[in-house]
């Protein structure tokens, strides 16, 4: 017997932990499981979206990829929240730094997510929704980073539907209204968490600077953003206590 949705298939005896770390890249999920979790078991591989459950400091933690973009993370987060008992999802991803003073490899926790997406239109409100993270997860992440001697910056993310933006001035406008970094998933994750009455947080490492052209390689993005992952793992186990 298995527990299955269209995108996740768990064999009998497998389960997700209460908290799931969610990178976009399946190979980053694999790296996190193999590097940081003890006794990690591959519990989902539908469409190559690796999902693992193991332990970190004796606490159950899962990690599963989301794929790229808001529709993709919207599907996976909804199914995890609604059908697999997941309470918290912490996105661990890369982002482009657009805020004043933001540099390569800076770690940013998104208190909220501006967006150019129509994802929120499904909720039928007469206005704009400003999705925010879980305050509990955010404060725990900030406290965890401080105790580890790591700097984490807190502010708004900009979740964009367009990776290649034809309007070269648009990011400057989003920067001027307070966005620290641009990525492609946080707004959908936050909105889905609100809808499902669950908790979410996006923690991103700055992998490139669109205004200067500086950036990290694909391999560096996949394998070296470890401080962000450590903060997320500490947040996971402290939230579950």
Order of alpha helices (4+ residues) and beta strands (2+ residues): beta-beta-beta-alpha-beta-beta-beta-alpha-beta-beta-alpha-beta-alpha-beta-alpha-beta-beta-alpha-alpha
